[in-house]
Structures are given as structure tokens and as C-alpha cells.
Amino acid sequence: MAIVKRFKQYGFEARTEVKFNGGYADIVTDWQGGTIIEVKQRLTHKKIYEAFGQLNLYGLKNDYKFIITGFYPNDLEEQKSAKTIASMVEQDERVKVLFIKG
């Protein structure tokens, strides 16, 4: 996975499919003191909800930061909806949503 290779290239530990509370985190790294990354192919508002729920389970009783990432949705209305939901979940100081253009 390109994301894991990039973290390792910069000297960080990064592992995939790490078992956490209730499931498996896509990527776990020691970047910024510990970060869990949930990757979705397209970041629709539903996928952001799903990832946010997963990360909250994985983050129980720890101080990991969270990143939700994936490509912008193709549909313009869905892009607007996804951006709105992203801004809402980012009100949690542990969460950052990163849209990838492509």
C-alpha cells in the first residue's frame, strides 16, 4: 500500500489490518504519537459516517489520532454532502478527513 510505504520512507512504523476493538484498522502508524487511518475508495457521506464509527471503536481507551481518507465522490452533490459531513466529524479534535483528487 502506497501510504504505508511513504510512512516507512520517512522513518515511521506503519502496519496494515491491525486488530482493534471490534475490527481491523486499515493502517496504524506511530506518526504524531499514534494515528489510525481508515481508507475508503470514495469518500461519500455514508462512507465517512462508516469510517468515523469504526475509528471511534478502534480509539476506545487510547489517544490515537484518526485520519479518514479516500477519493472525492464523482457526483457534485455527493461531494458537497461529503464535505459537510467531513467538517462535522472534524469537530472532534482527533479526526482529520483527507480527500484525494483523482
C-alpha positions as CSV (number, residue, x, y, z in Angstrom):
1,M,0.0,0.0,0.0
2,A,1.5,3.3,-1.1
3,I,0.5,5.1,2.1
4,V,2.4,2.6,4.3
5,K,5.5,2.8,2.0
6,R,5.5,6.6,2.3
7,F,5.3,6.5,6.1
8,K,8.2,3.9,6.2
9,Q,10.2,6.0,3.8
10,Y,10.1,8.8,6.3
11,G,11.1,6.6,9.2
12,F,7.7,5.9,10.8
13,E,6.3,2.5,11.7
14,A,3.2,1.5,9.8
15,R,1.2,-1.7,9.8
16,T,-2.0,-2.7,8.0
17,E,-5.0,-4.6,9.2
18,V,-4.3,-4.2,12.8
19,K,-6.8,-5.7,15.2
20,F,-8.5,-3.2,17.5
21,N,-11.8,-3.1,19.4
22,G,-14.4,-4.6,17.2
23,G,-12.5,-4.9,14.0
24,Y,-9.3,-4.3,12.0
25,A,-7.9,-0.8,11.3
26,D,-6.6,-0.3,7.8
27,I,-3.4,1.4,8.8
28,V,-1.8,2.1,12.2
29,T,1.3,4.3,12.4
30,D,3.4,5.9,15.1
31,W,3.2,9.2,13.2
32,Q,2.2,12.1,15.5
33,G,2.3,9.9,18.6
34,G,-0.1,7.3,17.1
35,T,-2.5,7.5,14.2
36,I,-5.2,5.2,12.9
37,I,-6.0,5.6,9.2
38,E,-9.3,4.4,7.7
39,V,-9.2,4.2,3.9
40,K,-12.3,4.2,1.7
41,Q,-12.3,4.2,-2.0
42,R,-14.8,7.1,-2.4
43,L,-15.5,9.4,0.5
44,T,-19.2,9.7,0.2
45,H,-21.1,11.0,3.3
46,K,-22.1,7.4,4.1
47,K,-18.5,6.2,3.9
48,I,-17.4,9.0,6.2
49,Y,-20.1,8.0,8.7
50,E,-18.9,4.4,8.5
51,A,-15.2,5.3,8.9
52,F,-15.9,7.7,11.8
53,G,-17.8,4.9,13.6
54,Q,-15.0,2.4,13.0
55,L,-12.4,4.8,14.3
56,N,-14.3,5.6,17.4
57,L,-14.5,1.9,18.3
58,Y,-10.8,1.5,17.5
59,G,-9.9,4.5,19.6
60,L,-11.6,3.5,22.8
61,K,-9.3,3.9,25.7
62,N,-6.4,5.2,23.7
63,D,-5.1,8.5,22.5
64,Y,-4.6,7.7,18.8
65,K,-5.4,10.4,16.2
66,F,-7.7,9.5,13.3
67,I,-7.5,10.0,9.6
68,I,-10.3,9.2,7.1
69,T,-9.1,9.2,3.5
70,G,-10.2,8.4,0.0
71,F,-11.1,9.8,-3.4
72,Y,-13.7,12.6,-3.9
73,P,-17.1,11.2,-5.0
74,N,-17.8,11.6,-8.7
75,D,-21.1,13.3,-8.2
76,L,-21.0,17.0,-7.4
77,E,-24.0,16.9,-5.0
78,E,-22.4,14.0,-3.2
79,Q,-19.1,16.0,-3.0
80,K,-21.0,18.8,-1.2
81,S,-22.7,16.4,1.2
82,A,-19.4,14.6,1.9
83,K,-17.6,17.9,2.6
84,T,-20.4,18.9,5.0
85,I,-20.2,15.6,6.9
86,A,-16.3,15.9,6.9
87,S,-16.5,19.3,8.5
88,M,-18.8,17.9,11.2
89,V,-16.7,14.9,12.1
90,E,-13.6,17.1,12.2
91,Q,-15.1,18.9,15.1
92,D,-13.7,16.0,17.0
93,E,-10.1,17.2,17.6
94,R,-8.7,13.7,17.0
95,V,-10.2,13.5,13.4
96,K,-8.9,14.7,10.0
97,V,-10.6,13.9,6.7
98,L,-8.4,13.9,3.7
99,F,-10.0,13.9,0.2
100,I,-7.8,12.7,-2.6
101,K,-8.3,14.3,-6.0
102,G,-8.2,11.9,-8.9
